[in-house]
Amino acid sequence: MGPRIDAKMNHRLRLTGDIEVMLDVLAPAQAKGFSLGFSDGTLVREYGIPGRPGCRFAIASEGAAMVKFVRYGLDEAIDPG
């Protein structure tokens, strides 16, 4: 099972599961968005919300596993399938 990825305030991502870590999103990625690749072949694209530090995610390329997006407030999380 892959990690759950939560978008947090101040441009951070929290990964929980087999590992637990907070990652800072660098300024260029905040402005242009970024992609997350998973070992099953899934590629998820993040696109920012203008004027907000939150994240929105979309499937760029579907892999073998089911990926679920969970929305809470104006932010989203990625749950492994």
PDB file of N, CA, C and O in Angstrom:
ATOM      1  N   MET A   1       0.844  -1.169   0.000  1.00  0.00           N
ATOM      2  CA  MET A   1       0.000   0.000   0.000  1.00  0.00           C
ATOM      3  C   MET A   1       0.893   1.237   0.000  1.00  0.00           C
ATOM      4  O   MET A   1       1.880   1.297   0.733  1.00  0.00           O
ATOM      5  N   GLY A   2       0.547   2.213  -0.817  1.00  0.00           N
ATOM      6  CA  GLY A   2       1.307   3.455  -0.898  1.00  0.00           C
ATOM      7  C   GLY A   2       0.943   4.419   0.214  1.00  0.00           C
ATOM      8  O   GLY A   2       0.033   4.159   1.001  1.00  0.00           O
ATOM      9  N   PRO A   3       1.647   5.518   0.275  1.00  0.00           N
ATOM     10  CA  PRO A   3       1.386   6.495   1.327  1.00  0.00           C
ATOM     11  C   PRO A   3       0.168   7.353   1.015  1.00  0.00           C
ATOM     12  O   PRO A   3      -0.195   7.540  -0.146  1.00  0.00           O
ATOM     13  N   ARG A   4      -0.451   7.867   2.058  1.00  0.00           N
ATOM     14  CA  ARG A   4      -1.479   8.896   1.896  1.00  0.00           C
ATOM     15  C   ARG A   4      -0.733  10.214   1.807  1.00  0.00           C
ATOM     16  O   ARG A   4       0.207  10.450   2.566  1.00  0.00           O
ATOM     17  N   ILE A   5      -1.144  11.075   0.888  1.00  0.00           N
ATOM     18  CA  ILE A   5      -0.490  12.361   0.702  1.00  0.00           C
ATOM     19  C   ILE A   5      -1.508  13.463   0.955  1.00  0.00           C
ATOM     20  O   ILE A   5      -2.499  13.588   0.236  1.00  0.00           O
ATOM     21  N   ASP A   6      -1.249  14.257   1.985  1.00  0.00           N
ATOM     22  CA  ASP A   6      -2.124  15.376   2.350  1.00  0.00           C
ATOM     23  C   ASP A   6      -1.439  16.686   2.003  1.00  0.00           C
ATOM     24  O   ASP A   6      -0.264  16.880   2.314  1.00  0.00           O
ATOM     25  N   ALA A   7      -2.165  17.577   1.366  1.00  0.00           N
ATOM     26  CA  ALA A   7      -1.670  18.933   1.136  1.00  0.00           C
ATOM     27  C   ALA A   7      -1.910  19.730   2.409  1.00  0.00           C
ATOM     28  O   ALA A   7      -3.023  19.757   2.936  1.00  0.00           O
ATOM     29  N   LYS A   8      -0.872  20.370   2.893  1.00  0.00           N
ATOM     30  CA  LYS A   8      -0.952  21.157   4.127  1.00  0.00           C
ATOM     31  C   LYS A   8      -0.699  22.626   3.823  1.00  0.00           C
ATOM     32  O   LYS A   8      -0.216  22.980   2.747  1.00  0.00           O
ATOM     33  N   MET A   9      -1.034  23.471   4.786  1.00  0.00           N
ATOM     34  CA  MET A   9      -0.778  24.900   4.648  1.00  0.00           C
ATOM     35  C   MET A   9       0.721  25.140   4.496  1.00  0.00           C
ATOM     36  O   MET A   9       1.536  24.262   4.780  1.00  0.00           O
ATOM     37  N   ASN A  10       1.067  26.334   4.048  1.00  0.00           N
ATOM     38  CA  ASN A  10       2.461  26.750   3.865  1.00  0.00           C
ATOM     39  C   ASN A  10       3.196  25.885   2.846  1.00  0.00           C
ATOM     40  O   ASN A  10       4.401  25.664   2.966  1.00  0.00           O
ATOM     41  N   HIS A  11       2.473  25.399   1.850  1.00  0.00           N
ATOM     42  CA  HIS A  11       3.059  24.657   0.737  1.00  0.00           C
ATOM     43  C   HIS A  11       3.864  23.445   1.198  1.00  0.00           C
ATOM     44  O   HIS A  11       5.043  23.301   0.873  1.00  0.00           O
ATOM     45  N   ARG A  12       3.209  22.591   1.951  1.00  0.00           N
ATOM     46  CA  ARG A  12       3.851  21.364   2.438  1.00  0.00           C
ATOM     47  C   ARG A  12       2.971  20.171   2.095  1.00  0.00           C
ATOM     48  O   ARG A  12       1.752  20.297   1.976  1.00  0.00           O
ATOM     49  N   LEU A  13       3.600  19.017   1.939  1.00  0.00           N
ATOM     50  CA  LEU A  13       2.898  17.752   1.723  1.00  0.00           C
ATOM     51  C   LEU A  13       3.262  16.818   2.863  1.00  0.00           C
ATOM     52  O   LEU A  13       4.431  16.687   3.225  1.00  0.00           O
ATOM     53  N   ARG A  14       2.246  16.166   3.429  1.00  0.00           N
ATOM     54  CA  ARG A  14       2.484  15.198   4.500  1.00  0.00           C
ATOM     55  C   ARG A  14       2.226  13.807   3.955  1.00  0.00           C
ATOM     56  O   ARG A  14       1.128  13.513   3.483  1.00  0.00           O
ATOM     57  N   LEU A  15       3.230  12.954   4.018  1.00  0.00           N
ATOM     58  CA  LEU A  15       3.106  11.566   3.591  1.00  0.00           C
ATOM     59  C   LEU A  15       2.995  10.691   4.823  1.00  0.00           C
ATOM     60  O   LEU A  15       3.811  10.794   5.739  1.00  0.00           O
ATOM     61  N   THR A  16       1.983   9.826   4.850  1.00  0.00           N
ATOM     62  CA  THR A  16       1.820   8.891   5.957  1.00  0.00           C
ATOM     63  C   THR A  16       1.535   7.507   5.386  1.00  0.00           C
ATOM     64  O   THR A  16       0.966   7.382   4.301  1.00  0.00           O
ATOM     65  N   GLY A  17       1.920   6.501   6.098  1.00  0.00           N
ATOM     66  CA  GLY A  17       1.755   5.106   5.690  1.00  0.00           C
ATOM     67  C   GLY A  17       2.909   4.326   6.267  1.00  0.00           C
ATOM     68  O   GLY A  17       3.144   4.369   7.474  1.00  0.00           O
ATOM     69  N   ASP A  18       3.646   3.601   5.410  1.00  0.00           N
ATOM     70  CA  ASP A  18       4.838   2.892   5.868  1.00  0.00           C
ATOM     71  C   ASP A  18       5.914   3.868   6.323  1.00  0.00           C
ATOM     72  O   ASP A  18       6.750   3.549   7.168  1.00  0.00           O
ATOM     73  N   ILE A  19       5.873   5.067   5.743  1.00  0.00           N
ATOM     74  CA  ILE A  19       6.775   6.144   6.157  1.00  0.00           C
ATOM     75  C   ILE A  19       5.932   7.338   6.584  1.00  0.00           C
ATOM     76  O   ILE A  19       4.750   7.416   6.248  1.00  0.00           O
ATOM     77  N   GLU A  20       6.523   8.254   7.313  1.00  0.00           N
ATOM     78  CA  GLU A  20       5.837   9.489   7.662  1.00  0.00           C
ATOM     79  C   GLU A  20       6.840  10.620   7.568  1.00  0.00           C
ATOM     80  O   GLU A  20       7.859  10.627   8.258  1.00  0.00           O
ATOM     81  N   VAL A  21       6.534  11.580   6.699  1.00  0.00           N
ATOM     82  CA  VAL A  21       7.455  12.693   6.467  1.00  0.00           C
ATOM     83  C   VAL A  21       6.673  13.908   5.963  1.00  0.00           C
ATOM     84  O   VAL A  21       5.616  13.773   5.348  1.00  0.00           O
ATOM     85  N   MET A  22       7.216  15.095   6.236  1.00  0.00           N
ATOM     86  CA  MET A  22       6.679  16.349   5.693  1.00  0.00           C
ATOM     87  C   MET A  22       7.638  16.825   4.615  1.00  0.00           C
ATOM     88  O   MET A  22       8.850  16.856   4.829  1.00  0.00           O
ATOM     89  N   LEU A  23       7.110  17.192   3.469  1.00  0.00           N
ATOM     90  CA  LEU A  23       7.920  17.690   2.366  1.00  0.00           C
ATOM     91  C   LEU A  23       7.531  19.125   2.054  1.00  0.00           C
ATOM     92  O   LEU A  23       6.346  19.455   2.004  1.00  0.00           O
ATOM     93  N   ASP A  24       8.526  19.976   1.846  1.00  0.00           N
ATOM     94  CA  ASP A  24       8.272  21.348   1.415  1.00  0.00           C
ATOM     95  C   ASP A  24       8.169  21.368  -0.105  1.00  0.00           C
ATOM     96  O   ASP A  24       8.966  20.732  -0.794  1.00  0.00           O
ATOM     97  N   VAL A  25       7.187  22.099  -0.626  1.00  0.00           N
ATOM     98  CA  VAL A  25       7.049  22.273  -2.069  1.00  0.00           C
ATOM     99  C   VAL A  25       7.856  23.521  -2.436  1.00  0.00           C
ATOM    100  O   VAL A  25       7.594  24.608  -1.922  1.00  0.00           O
ATOM    101  N   LEU A  26       8.829  23.362  -3.318  1.00  0.00           N
ATOM    102  CA  LEU A  26       9.700  24.465  -3.705  1.00  0.00           C
ATOM    103  C   LEU A  26       8.937  25.536  -4.481  1.00  0.00           C
ATOM    104  O   LEU A  26       7.911  25.256  -5.101  1.00  0.00           O
ATOM    105  N   ALA A  27       9.448  26.756  -4.439  1.00  0.00           N
ATOM    106  CA  ALA A  27       8.772  27.907  -5.058  1.00  0.00           C
ATOM    107  C   ALA A  27       8.411  27.688  -6.533  1.00  0.00           C
ATOM    108  O   ALA A  27       7.286  28.010  -6.917  1.00  0.00           O
ATOM    109  N   PRO A  28       9.310  27.153  -7.387  1.00  0.00           N
ATOM    110  CA  PRO A  28       8.917  26.929  -8.787  1.00  0.00           C
ATOM    111  C   PRO A  28       7.732  25.966  -8.920  1.00  0.00           C
ATOM    112  O   PRO A  28       6.870  26.153  -9.778  1.00  0.00           O
ATOM    113  N   ALA A  29       7.695  24.938  -8.070  1.00  0.00           N
ATOM    114  CA  ALA A  29       6.583  23.981  -8.104  1.00  0.00           C
ATOM    115  C   ALA A  29       5.302  24.614  -7.589  1.00  0.00           C
ATOM    116  O   ALA A  29       4.215  24.254  -8.041  1.00  0.00           O
ATOM    117  N   GLN A  30       5.406  25.546  -6.654  1.00  0.00           N
ATOM    118  CA  GLN A  30       4.225  26.263  -6.172  1.00  0.00           C
ATOM    119  C   GLN A  30       3.612  27.080  -7.296  1.00  0.00           C
ATOM    120  O   GLN A  30       2.390  27.170  -7.416  1.00  0.00           O
ATOM    121  N   ALA A  31       4.465  27.674  -8.116  1.00  0.00           N
ATOM    122  CA  ALA A  31       3.989  28.539  -9.194  1.00  0.00           C
ATOM    123  C   ALA A  31       3.483  27.756 -10.408  1.00  0.00           C
ATOM    124  O   ALA A  31       2.487  28.140 -11.021  1.00  0.00           O
ATOM    125  N   LYS A  32       4.165  26.659 -10.757  1.00  0.00           N
ATOM    126  CA  LYS A  32       3.862  25.931 -11.990  1.00  0.00           C
ATOM    127  C   LYS A  32       3.160  24.605 -11.782  1.00  0.00           C
ATOM    128  O   LYS A  32       2.700  23.994 -12.747  1.00  0.00           O
ATOM    129  N   GLY A  33       3.067  24.144 -10.539  1.00  0.00           N
ATOM    130  CA  GLY A  33       2.520  22.824 -10.272  1.00  0.00           C
ATOM    131  C   GLY A  33       3.624  21.780 -10.338  1.00  0.00           C
ATOM    132  O   GLY A  33       4.759  22.088 -10.702  1.00  0.00           O
ATOM    133  N   PHE A  34       3.287  20.551  -9.986  1.00  0.00           N
ATOM    134  CA  PHE A  34       4.271  19.470  -9.988  1.00  0.00           C
ATOM    135  C   PHE A  34       3.561  18.148 -10.209  1.00  0.00           C
ATOM    136  O   PHE A  34       2.333  18.068 -10.165  1.00  0.00           O
ATOM    137  N   SER A  35       4.354  17.113 -10.449  1.00  0.00           N
ATOM    138  CA  SER A  35       3.806  15.777 -10.668  1.00  0.00           C
ATOM    139  C   SER A  35       4.372  14.821  -9.632  1.00  0.00           C
ATOM    140  O   SER A  35       5.495  14.988  -9.156  1.00  0.00           O
ATOM    141  N   LEU A  36       3.571  13.811  -9.291  1.00  0.00           N
ATOM    142  CA  LEU A  36       3.990  12.746  -8.391  1.00  0.00           C
ATOM    143  C   LEU A  36       3.848  11.428  -9.138  1.00  0.00           C
ATOM    144  O   LEU A  36       2.772  11.109  -9.642  1.00  0.00           O
ATOM    145  N   GLY A  37       4.930  10.663  -9.210  1.00  0.00           N
ATOM    146  CA  GLY A  37       4.903   9.370  -9.875  1.00  0.00           C
ATOM    147  C   GLY A  37       4.904   8.244  -8.859  1.00  0.00           C
ATOM    148  O   GLY A  37       5.613   8.312  -7.855  1.00  0.00           O
ATOM    149  N   PHE A  38       4.118   7.211  -9.110  1.00  0.00           N
ATOM    150  CA  PHE A  38       4.017   6.054  -8.220  1.00  0.00           C
ATOM    151  C   PHE A  38       4.533   4.818  -8.942  1.00  0.00           C
ATOM    152  O   PHE A  38       4.497   4.750 -10.171  1.00  0.00           O
ATOM    153  N   SER A  39       5.010   3.844  -8.182  1.00  0.00           N
ATOM    154  CA  SER A  39       5.646   2.661  -8.765  1.00  0.00           C
ATOM    155  C   SER A  39       4.697   1.812  -9.616  1.00  0.00           C
ATOM    156  O   SER A  39       5.157   1.003 -10.422  1.00  0.00           O
ATOM    157  N   ASP A  40       3.398   1.981  -9.454  1.00  0.00           N
ATOM    158  CA  ASP A  40       2.443   1.208 -10.252  1.00  0.00           C
ATOM    159  C   ASP A  40       2.201   1.830 -11.623  1.00  0.00           C
ATOM    160  O   ASP A  40       1.440   1.289 -12.425  1.00  0.00           O
ATOM    161  N   GLY A  41       2.849   2.973 -11.895  1.00  0.00           N
ATOM    162  CA  GLY A  41       2.684   3.639 -13.181  1.00  0.00           C
ATOM    163  C   GLY A  41       1.735   4.820 -13.143  1.00  0.00           C
ATOM    164  O   GLY A  41       1.543   5.481 -14.164  1.00  0.00           O
ATOM    165  N   THR A  42       1.143   5.104 -12.007  1.00  0.00           N
ATOM    166  CA  THR A  42       0.239   6.239 -11.878  1.00  0.00           C
ATOM    167  C   THR A  42       1.045   7.533 -11.819  1.00  0.00           C
ATOM    168  O   THR A  42       2.043   7.626 -11.104  1.00  0.00           O
ATOM    169  N   LEU A  43       0.600   8.520 -12.576  1.00  0.00           N
ATOM    170  CA  LEU A  43       1.192   9.857 -12.532  1.00  0.00           C
ATOM    171  C   LEU A  43       0.085  10.831 -12.142  1.00  0.00           C
ATOM    172  O   LEU A  43      -0.941  10.925 -12.815  1.00  0.00           O
ATOM    173  N   VAL A  44       0.306  11.549 -11.053  1.00  0.00           N
ATOM    174  CA  VAL A  44      -0.671  12.521 -10.550  1.00  0.00           C
ATOM    175  C   VAL A  44      -0.097  13.915 -10.755  1.00  0.00           C
ATOM    176  O   VAL A  44       1.060  14.172 -10.421  1.00  0.00           O
ATOM    177  N   ARG A  45      -0.888  14.796 -11.293  1.00  0.00           N
ATOM    178  CA  ARG A  45      -0.474  16.182 -11.520  1.00  0.00           C
ATOM    179  C   ARG A  45      -1.143  17.062 -10.478  1.00  0.00           C
ATOM    180  O   ARG A  45      -2.339  16.936 -10.217  1.00  0.00           O
ATOM    181  N   GLU A  46      -0.358  17.954  -9.884  1.00  0.00           N
ATOM    182  CA  GLU A  46      -0.875  18.947  -8.937  1.00  0.00           C
ATOM    183  C   GLU A  46      -0.964  20.275  -9.658  1.00  0.00           C
ATOM    184  O   GLU A  46      -0.063  20.654 -10.406  1.00  0.00           O
ATOM    185  N   TYR A  47      -2.038  20.963  -9.432  1.00  0.00           N
ATOM    186  CA  TYR A  47      -2.133  22.328  -9.937  1.00  0.00           C
ATOM    187  C   TYR A  47      -2.631  23.199  -8.795  1.00  0.00           C
ATOM    188  O   TYR A  47      -3.608  22.870  -8.122  1.00  0.00           O
ATOM    189  N   GLY A  48      -1.951  24.301  -8.592  1.00  0.00           N
ATOM    190  CA  GLY A  48      -2.246  25.178  -7.456  1.00  0.00           C
ATOM    191  C   GLY A  48      -3.538  25.943  -7.621  1.00  0.00           C
ATOM    192  O   GLY A  48      -4.115  26.004  -8.707  1.00  0.00           O
ATOM    193  N   ILE A  49      -3.976  26.517  -6.537  1.00  0.00           N
ATOM    194  CA  ILE A  49      -5.151  27.371  -6.520  1.00  0.00           C
ATOM    195  C   ILE A  49      -4.644  28.804  -6.426  1.00  0.00           C
ATOM    196  O   ILE A  49      -4.021  29.158  -5.424  1.00  0.00           O
ATOM    197  N   PRO A  50      -4.887  29.640  -7.430  1.00  0.00           N
ATOM    198  CA  PRO A  50      -4.364  31.009  -7.394  1.00  0.00           C
ATOM    199  C   PRO A  50      -4.741  31.734  -6.099  1.00  0.00           C
ATOM    200  O   PRO A  50      -5.908  31.773  -5.708  1.00  0.00           O
ATOM    201  N   GLY A  51      -3.740  32.299  -5.451  1.00  0.00           N
ATOM    202  CA  GLY A  51      -3.966  33.049  -4.224  1.00  0.00           C
ATOM    203  C   GLY A  51      -4.131  32.210  -2.975  1.00  0.00           C
ATOM    204  O   GLY A  51      -4.383  32.746  -1.896  1.00  0.00           O
ATOM    205  N   ARG A  52      -3.990  30.874  -3.109  1.00  0.00           N
ATOM    206  CA  ARG A  52      -4.138  29.985  -1.953  1.00  0.00           C
ATOM    207  C   ARG A  52      -3.002  28.978  -1.912  1.00  0.00           C
ATOM    208  O   ARG A  52      -2.495  28.563  -2.955  1.00  0.00           O
ATOM    209  N   PRO A  53      -2.602  28.585  -0.708  1.00  0.00           N
ATOM    210  CA  PRO A  53      -1.535  27.595  -0.611  1.00  0.00           C
ATOM    211  C   PRO A  53      -2.020  26.158  -0.744  1.00  0.00           C
ATOM    212  O   PRO A  53      -1.214  25.240  -0.594  1.00  0.00           O
ATOM    213  N   GLY A  54      -3.283  25.923  -1.015  1.00  0.00           N
ATOM    214  CA  GLY A  54      -3.807  24.567  -1.115  1.00  0.00           C
ATOM    215  C   GLY A  54      -3.450  23.903  -2.429  1.00  0.00           C
ATOM    216  O   GLY A  54      -2.891  24.545  -3.319  1.00  0.00           O
ATOM    217  N   CYS A  55      -3.764  22.633  -2.558  1.00  0.00           N
ATOM    218  CA  CYS A  55      -3.458  21.841  -3.753  1.00  0.00           C
ATOM    219  C   CYS A  55      -4.724  21.217  -4.310  1.00  0.00           C
ATOM    220  O   CYS A  55      -5.679  20.951  -3.581  1.00  0.00           O
ATOM    221  N   ARG A  56      -4.713  20.989  -5.614  1.00  0.00           N
ATOM    222  CA  ARG A  56      -5.706  20.165  -6.290  1.00  0.00           C
ATOM    223  C   ARG A  56      -4.929  19.143  -7.097  1.00  0.00           C
ATOM    224  O   ARG A  56      -3.877  19.457  -7.654  1.00  0.00           O
ATOM    225  N   PHE A  57      -5.434  17.933  -7.164  1.00  0.00           N
ATOM    226  CA  PHE A  57      -4.748  16.855  -7.858  1.00  0.00           C
ATOM    227  C   PHE A  57      -5.621  16.294  -8.977  1.00  0.00           C
ATOM    228  O   PHE A  57      -6.848  16.325  -8.891  1.00  0.00           O
ATOM    229  N   ALA A  58      -4.981  15.781 -10.029  1.00  0.00           N
ATOM    230  CA  ALA A  58      -5.687  15.131 -11.123  1.00  0.00           C
ATOM    231  C   ALA A  58      -4.793  14.004 -11.648  1.00  0.00           C
ATOM    232  O   ALA A  58      -3.567  14.099 -11.596  1.00  0.00           O
ATOM    233  N   ILE A  59      -5.414  12.945 -12.151  1.00  0.00           N
ATOM    234  CA  ILE A  59      -4.677  11.826 -12.746  1.00  0.00           C
ATOM    235  C   ILE A  59      -4.163  12.276 -14.111  1.00  0.00           C
ATOM    236  O   ILE A  59      -4.948  12.665 -14.976  1.00  0.00           O
ATOM    237  N   ALA A  60      -2.852  12.225 -14.303  1.00  0.00           N
ATOM    238  CA  ALA A  60      -2.259  12.536 -15.603  1.00  0.00           C
ATOM    239  C   ALA A  60      -2.101  11.259 -16.422  1.00  0.00           C
ATOM    240  O   ALA A  60      -2.264  11.276 -17.642  1.00  0.00           O
ATOM    241  N   SER A  61      -1.778  10.139 -15.742  1.00  0.00           N
ATOM    242  CA  SER A  61      -1.641   8.837 -16.382  1.00  0.00           C
ATOM    243  C   SER A  61      -2.029   7.766 -15.372  1.00  0.00           C
ATOM    244  O   SER A  61      -1.451   7.678 -14.289  1.00  0.00           O
ATOM    245  N   GLU A  62      -3.007   6.961 -15.738  1.00  0.00           N
ATOM    246  CA  GLU A  62      -3.522   5.958 -14.802  1.00  0.00           C
ATOM    247  C   GLU A  62      -2.655   4.708 -14.805  1.00  0.00           C
ATOM    248  O   GLU A  62      -2.316   4.174 -15.861  1.00  0.00           O
ATOM    249  N   GLY A  63      -2.303   4.251 -13.612  1.00  0.00           N
ATOM    250  CA  GLY A  63      -1.510   3.031 -13.453  1.00  0.00           C
ATOM    251  C   GLY A  63      -2.388   1.864 -13.052  1.00  0.00           C
ATOM    252  O   GLY A  63      -3.601   1.886 -13.258  1.00  0.00           O
ATOM    253  N   ALA A  64      -1.767   0.843 -12.478  1.00  0.00           N
ATOM    254  CA  ALA A  64      -2.466  -0.383 -12.117  1.00  0.00           C
ATOM    255  C   ALA A  64      -3.340  -0.238 -10.868  1.00  0.00           C
ATOM    256  O   ALA A  64      -4.363  -0.913 -10.753  1.00  0.00           O
ATOM    257  N   ALA A  65      -2.953   0.623  -9.944  1.00  0.00           N
ATOM    258  CA  ALA A  65      -3.693   0.751  -8.679  1.00  0.00           C
ATOM    259  C   ALA A  65      -4.797   1.804  -8.796  1.00  0.00           C
ATOM    260  O   ALA A  65      -4.781   2.666  -9.675  1.00  0.00           O
ATOM    261  N   MET A  66      -5.731   1.701  -7.897  1.00  0.00           N
ATOM    262  CA  MET A  66      -6.801   2.699  -7.812  1.00  0.00           C
ATOM    263  C   MET A  66      -6.336   3.811  -6.880  1.00  0.00           C
ATOM    264  O   MET A  66      -5.926   3.545  -5.751  1.00  0.00           O
ATOM    265  N   VAL A  67      -6.398   5.045  -7.344  1.00  0.00           N
ATOM    266  CA  VAL A  67      -6.033   6.203  -6.536  1.00  0.00           C
ATOM    267  C   VAL A  67      -7.305   6.991  -6.273  1.00  0.00           C
ATOM    268  O   VAL A  67      -8.096   7.242  -7.182  1.00  0.00           O
ATOM    269  N   LYS A  68      -7.491   7.379  -5.016  1.00  0.00           N
ATOM    270  CA  LYS A  68      -8.706   8.103  -4.635  1.00  0.00           C
ATOM    271  C   LYS A  68      -8.296   9.477  -4.116  1.00  0.00           C
ATOM    272  O   LYS A  68      -7.353   9.607  -3.335  1.00  0.00           O
ATOM    273  N   PHE A  69      -9.020  10.495  -4.564  1.00  0.00           N
ATOM    274  CA  PHE A  69      -8.798  11.846  -4.070  1.00  0.00           C
ATOM    275  C   PHE A  69      -9.859  12.160  -3.032  1.00  0.00           C
ATOM    276  O   PHE A  69     -11.049  11.939  -3.257  1.00  0.00           O
ATOM    277  N   VAL A  70      -9.421  12.672  -1.899  1.00  0.00           N
ATOM    278  CA  VAL A  70     -10.329  13.018  -0.806  1.00  0.00           C
ATOM    279  C   VAL A  70     -10.282  14.526  -0.640  1.00  0.00           C
ATOM    280  O   VAL A  70      -9.211  15.095  -0.430  1.00  0.00           O
ATOM    281  N   ARG A  71     -11.419  15.169  -0.730  1.00  0.00           N
ATOM    282  CA  ARG A  71     -11.473  16.621  -0.591  1.00  0.00           C
ATOM    283  C   ARG A  71     -11.934  16.974   0.811  1.00  0.00           C
ATOM    284  O   ARG A  71     -12.907  16.413   1.314  1.00  0.00           O
ATOM    285  N   TYR A  72     -11.237  17.900   1.437  1.00  0.00           N
ATOM    286  CA  TYR A  72     -11.648  18.432   2.735  1.00  0.00           C
ATOM    287  C   TYR A  72     -11.431  19.932   2.689  1.00  0.00           C
ATOM    288  O   TYR A  72     -10.303  20.404   2.552  1.00  0.00           O
ATOM    289  N   GLY A  73     -12.519  20.675   2.803  1.00  0.00           N
ATOM    290  CA  GLY A  73     -12.435  22.122   2.657  1.00  0.00           C
ATOM    291  C   GLY A  73     -11.993  22.460   1.247  1.00  0.00           C
ATOM    292  O   GLY A  73     -12.569  21.973   0.274  1.00  0.00           O
ATOM    293  N   LEU A  74     -10.979  23.289   1.136  1.00  0.00           N
ATOM    294  CA  LEU A  74     -10.442  23.656  -0.176  1.00  0.00           C
ATOM    295  C   LEU A  74      -9.212  22.825  -0.553  1.00  0.00           C
ATOM    296  O   LEU A  74      -8.611  23.061  -1.600  1.00  0.00           O
ATOM    297  N   ASP A  75      -8.838  21.872   0.271  1.00  0.00           N
ATOM    298  CA  ASP A  75      -7.651  21.058   0.018  1.00  0.00           C
ATOM    299  C   ASP A  75      -8.045  19.637  -0.351  1.00  0.00           C
ATOM    300  O   ASP A  75      -9.200  19.238  -0.201  1.00  0.00           O
ATOM    301  N   GLU A  76      -7.077  18.889  -0.830  1.00  0.00           N
ATOM    302  CA  GLU A  76      -7.298  17.502  -1.198  1.00  0.00           C
ATOM    303  C   GLU A  76      -6.189  16.622  -0.649  1.00  0.00           C
ATOM    304  O   GLU A  76      -5.112  17.097  -0.286  1.00  0.00           O
ATOM    305  N   ALA A  77      -6.477  15.336  -0.598  1.00  0.00           N
ATOM    306  CA  ALA A  77      -5.483  14.337  -0.217  1.00  0.00           C
ATOM    307  C   ALA A  77      -5.557  13.211  -1.253  1.00  0.00           C
ATOM    308  O   ALA A  77      -6.583  13.020  -1.906  1.00  0.00           O
ATOM    309  N   ILE A  78      -4.460  12.474  -1.391  1.00  0.00           N
ATOM    310  CA  ILE A  78      -4.409  11.307  -2.260  1.00  0.00           C
ATOM    311  C   ILE A  78      -4.355  10.080  -1.375  1.00  0.00           C
ATOM    312  O   ILE A  78      -3.450   9.942  -0.553  1.00  0.00           O
ATOM    313  N   ASP A  79      -5.332   9.176  -1.541  1.00  0.00           N
ATOM    314  CA  ASP A  79      -5.357   7.912  -0.811  1.00  0.00           C
ATOM    315  C   ASP A  79      -4.997   6.781  -1.755  1.00  0.00           C
ATOM    316  O   ASP A  79      -5.533   6.709  -2.861  1.00  0.00           O
ATOM    317  N   PRO A  80      -4.106   5.901  -1.345  1.00  0.00           N
ATOM    318  CA  PRO A  80      -3.769   4.769  -2.211  1.00  0.00           C
ATOM    319  C   PRO A  80      -4.942   3.805  -2.327  1.00  0.00           C
ATOM    320  O   PRO A  80      -5.780   3.712  -1.430  1.00  0.00           O
ATOM    321  N   GLY A  81      -4.984   3.106  -3.422  1.00  0.00           N
ATOM    322  CA  GLY A  81      -6.073   2.171  -3.645  1.00  0.00           C
ATOM    323  C   GLY A  81      -5.774   0.786  -3.157  1.00  0.00           C
ATOM    324  O   GLY A  81      -6.612  -0.106  -3.284  1.00  0.00           O
TER     325      GLY A  81
END
